[in-house]
């Protein structure tokens, strides 16, 4: 039996379908991560900016951060690691790309999970981009992060 992916919500955003996000996290865990557990913190730009500065030395908010080992204080230990997603940025991107915030968070969760699985689009000569495209199509998700960068 798979251990439950852990979703933590530290946001004030109303109307976010948490059950849909948990269901998608379970799908990712079973199909993409091969059963490996992960933790996903859904938060705001302010906290993502703080995490980015604290752990990566980058003083700006971003949409998703991945931490392959348990290094983030306040986030539970997980087999594959943790990720933090800004629901605030996801909302803006969802509007820009014409889909729901839940779909955008799903796209970000897939991207973050691929990083937890050891992929790195900055160094892997397109391996992560190809994997993200294949999984996005398989999971019926709109264009992924790496596809957006190229277009």
N, C-alpha and C positions, 0 to 999 in steps of 0.2 A: 504494500500500500504506500502511496506517495504521502510524504509529509506535506502539510498545508503550506502553500506560499503565504508569506506574511505581508499583508498590505497595511501600512500605517497611514492614517490621514491626519495631517496637521495643517488643516486649511479651514477657512471660514466660507468657502465657496458653496453656495446652495445649488441644489438640483443635480449634483454629480451623482450618477448611478453607481454607487459603491458595489452593489451586487453584480452588476455587469462587469466591472473591473476585476472583481475577485474571480468570476467565472473565466474571464480572459486570462488572468494570471495562472489559473489551474491548467488551462489549455496550453499555454506556453510551457509550463513546467513539464507536462506530460509529453508534448510533441517536440518541442525545441530543446529543452534541457535534459531530456532523458530521465526525468524524475528528480533531478537535482533541485534542492530547495533554494529559494532566494527570498530576500526581503526587498520590498519597494516602499519607500516613503514618498507620499504625495503631499507636497507642501507648496510654499509660495516662493516668489523670486528672492525675497529677502533671505530666507534660509538657504536656498540653493547658492546664492552669492556667498554667504558665510562659509558653507561647506567647500565651495570652489576655492576660496581664499585660503582657508585653513589647511586643506589637503593638497591642493594643486598650485597654490600661490598665484591664482588668477582672480583678480578683484572685479568680477562681473557675474551676473546671473546667466544661466544657460538653461536649456530645456531639460536635459537629462545628464546626470553624473553617475558613473559606475565605480564601485569599489570592490574589486575581486576578493578582498579579505575583510574581516570584521574590524574596520578601523574607525567607524563613525560612532561617536558617543551618542547613546540614546537609541540606537538601532539594534535590534536583536541579532544575535549570531545566526548565520545562515550558511548552508553548505557551499553554495557558489559565491555568495557575497551579497552585497547590498547595492541598491541604486536609489537615487533621489530624483524625482520628477517635479518640475514646477508646473502646477495646475494653472497658474497665472499665465505663464508663457504658452502652455498647451492650449489655453482658451484663445489666445491671440492667433496662434498658428491654425487652430481649427477654423476660425472665422476666415483667415486668409485662404485656406485650402478647401473651404466649403463642406466640412463634415463636422460631426459632433466632437465635443471635447473628450468623450470617452474613446472615440476612435483615435484621436490624436494621442491620448495617453497610452493607448494600446500600441501605436507605432513607436512611441518613445520607449515603452517597456520592452518591446522586441529588440530595439537598437541597444538598449542597456544590457539586456540579457546576452546578446551576442558578445558584448564586451566582457561580461562575466565568464563567458565560455572561452575567453582567451583571444578573441579576435580584436584586431586593431586596424581600422581603415586607414590610418596614417602611415602604416608600415607594412601592410600585408599584400601589396600589389593587386588589390581588387578582390581578395578572397572574401572579406567581410561584406563588401558591396554585393557580390554575387549571392552570398548566403542570404543577405537581407532581402534582396529582390525575390529570390526563390521562396523564402518563408512568407514574405508579404503576399505573394500570389497564392500560395498554399492556404494561407489564413484569410484570404479575401480582404486584405487591407489596402487602403489607398497608397499612393506613392510614398515610399519611405524617405528617411532623412538623407541618405546618400544619393538617392535618385534626384531629390530636389536640388541638391548642391550642383549636380551636373547639368541641370536644365536651366 
